[in-house]
Amino acid sequence: MQCAFSYVLNNTGILVCHLLLRHRDPGRGLLPRPVMSNWKAAITIGILPVAAVVFLAWIAIKSILAAPAAQNYSLLGFVVTCAILLFVARFVLRSPFFQIKRKNWTPEG
C-alpha cells in the first residue's frame, strides 16, 4: 500500500509539471509587440518563463526515466483515462465548454 501511495505522489508531481508546461505555451502568442520591444520586459516576460518551461520539462523527463515500470504504467493509465474522458465530453456529451471561442489580443486605440 505504501508503494502505491508513493507512485500516486510521484505521478502527481509529474502531472503538475505537465500542467504548468501546457499552460505556459498558449500565453506566448498573446504577448503584445510593445512589451517585447523593451529588453527588460522581453527578458522577464519572454526568456525567463521559457527557461522555466525547459527546466520543468527536464525535471519531468528525468522523473519519468528514473521511475519504476509500475509507476510509469499507472501514469500511462491515468493519461489514457483522461484522454478517453475528454473525448467523451467533447464528442459524445457535446459539452458547451468546447464551443467557447478563444480571445485574441488586439491593440488598444
Secondary structure as GFF3:
##gff-version 3
##sequence-region A 1 109
A	DSSP	alpha_helix	2	24	.	.	.	ID=ss1
A	DSSP	three_ten_helix	25	30	.	.	.	ID=ss2
A	DSSP	alpha_helix	33	37	.	.	.	ID=ss3
A	DSSP	alpha_helix	39	41	.	.	.	ID=ss4
A	DSSP	pi_helix	42	47	.	.	.	ID=ss5
A	DSSP	alpha_helix	48	66	.	.	.	ID=ss6
A	DSSP	alpha_helix	69	87	.	.	.	ID=ss7
A	DSSP	pi_helix	88	92	.	.	.	ID=ss8
A	DSSP	three_ten_helix	96	99	.	.	.	ID=ss9
###
